[in-house]
Amino acid sequence: MAPRLFGTAGIRGPYLSRITPRLAYRLGLALAAMLGGGSATVGYDVRTTSPLLASMAASGLMAGGVDAVMLGVVPLPVASYSVPRTNSRAGIMVTASHNPPPDNGLKVIGEAGVEFTASREEELEALMAVEERSLLAPWDKVGRLLSGSEVRDYYMEDLVAKLAPENARRKPFLAVDCANGAASSVTPLVLRRLGLDKLVTFNCQEDGLFPGRQPEPRPDVLKPFIEAASGLGAEALLAHDGDADRLALGVQGYGFVKQDLVIALLAWWKLRDSPGTIIVSVDVGLEVQEVVEEMGGRLVRTRLGKIHEKLLEEEGAVLAAEPWKLIDPAWGRWVDGIYQAGLIAHITMVEGRSLRELLDMLPFYPSARLSFKVPGEAERDRLYDALIEEFTASFSRDAVNILPIDGMRVEYEDGSWVLLRKSGTEPKVRAYMQARSSDRLKALLDSIRDLVHRQAQRLEIKILAVEEHVSQPPGGPRGFRGRSV
């Protein structure tokens, strides 16, 4: 059985070996068959191969009888926004998000700007296997090529109208880093229009070679830019990936801010006035859980990369988030790093407190994330299967709860937990863990490292690289201090 084209974030991989112009055309043609008419938007990021792939996807749409609304270079949130804004029935975004420059990808967006669910992706993939000629529209029914270049401006206008504070108690000095990506001419403008008259930018010139830094906003990648922003006097750095569905935060006194703290801050903000449901991915930790419980909310966990699907099931949810990514249904039903940047600015302006002060009220516990890179997807799958077998036998013995919804997460009585899963977009096996003490975290880290290296050696799979990030609370672990604030 051939492997599925779609992973956790659309179709993504190296150009020509996995992502080809032919594939983009077939995707557009299959989507046209699924839609049966109307229009679909097409946007693309700054990668060198993106205009070509977008043109091919648009050709497929038109060949199948659907109008193609070309957006040009736009961030992924703008492509999502474009579907309801133009009354289109779907959208295609050409992007590889945070992947390296040689990669590219194809993401399909449905009604209301919601990313396609796994079941709709399966339906689309089946159509991509149908004989091409049977999907072609006759000469008098082919789709039109339309311009949607104005949609980006509409997006910025609507976003500023949504987040502009009526009474700003302060105007923070912030820095923004767009990774030379598609948000380079969007996020800085949005923040300035929200009232930030003191803003410094890094890597905000569009360039598909990503010369400023790697497009993934990891702690090691962002460290020099966080230090530079602090050196210039900015209280925080807001940093995107290549297509701006992601946002990372660096704050004076914290450095790179652990994503669980960012989600906890946003959950606190949404739950201040009334309780509600907060959806998070399975790798989100104790900080968010504690804040949601203390604020009277309800926490629901789901698969990483599928928070949009869970949002469809939980209609009353007030927020859906995973590390780096946010969906606020009050704004739109899509992941939006630009909105997240604007919302963080809005919170500190309205609250009259710095981001350091806001973060200081949140719980903070030691945690770690590990990524083990192997030569290919076959090696990743073999290693992961072996790891899960031993992980289930040894790490689950004393567990008080086991979540097998995306990999396997085991939770212990002392509050510590470990998650083992494989990446859906890269040849990597990942491990996540957290504890209420540094000693307990170290013990978990040592056990996971030993497990992975032992199984890799047994299977004769070479580990090409290990990415490791350990987050320790300054001043030691602490609980939530913001219930009544």
Buried (B, 14 or more C-beta within 10 A) or exposed (E): EEEEBBBBBBBBBEBEEBBBBEBBBBBBBBBBBBBEEBBBBBBBBBBEBBBBBBBBBBBBBBBBBBBBBBBBBBBBBBBBBBBBBBEBBBBBBBBBBBBBBBBBBBBBBBEEBBBBBBEBBEEBBEBBEEEBEEBBBEEEEBBEBBEBEEBBEBBBEBBBEBBBBEEBEEBBBBBBBBBBBBBBBBBBBBBBBBBBEEBBBBBBEBBBEBEBBBBBBBBEBBEEBBBBBBEEEBBBBBBBBBBBBBBBBBBBEBBBBBBBBBBBBBBBBBBEEEEBBBBBBBBBBBBBBBBBEBBEBBBBBBBBBBBBBBBEEBEEBBBBBBBBBBBBBEBBBBBBBBBBBBBBBBBBBBBEBBBBEBBBBBBBBBBBBBBBBBEEBEBBBBBBEBBBEBBBEEBEEEBEEEBEBBBBBBBBEEBBBBBBBBBBBBBBBBBBBBBBBBEBBBBBBEBBBEBBEEBBEEBEBEBEEEBEBBBBBEEEBBEBEBEEE
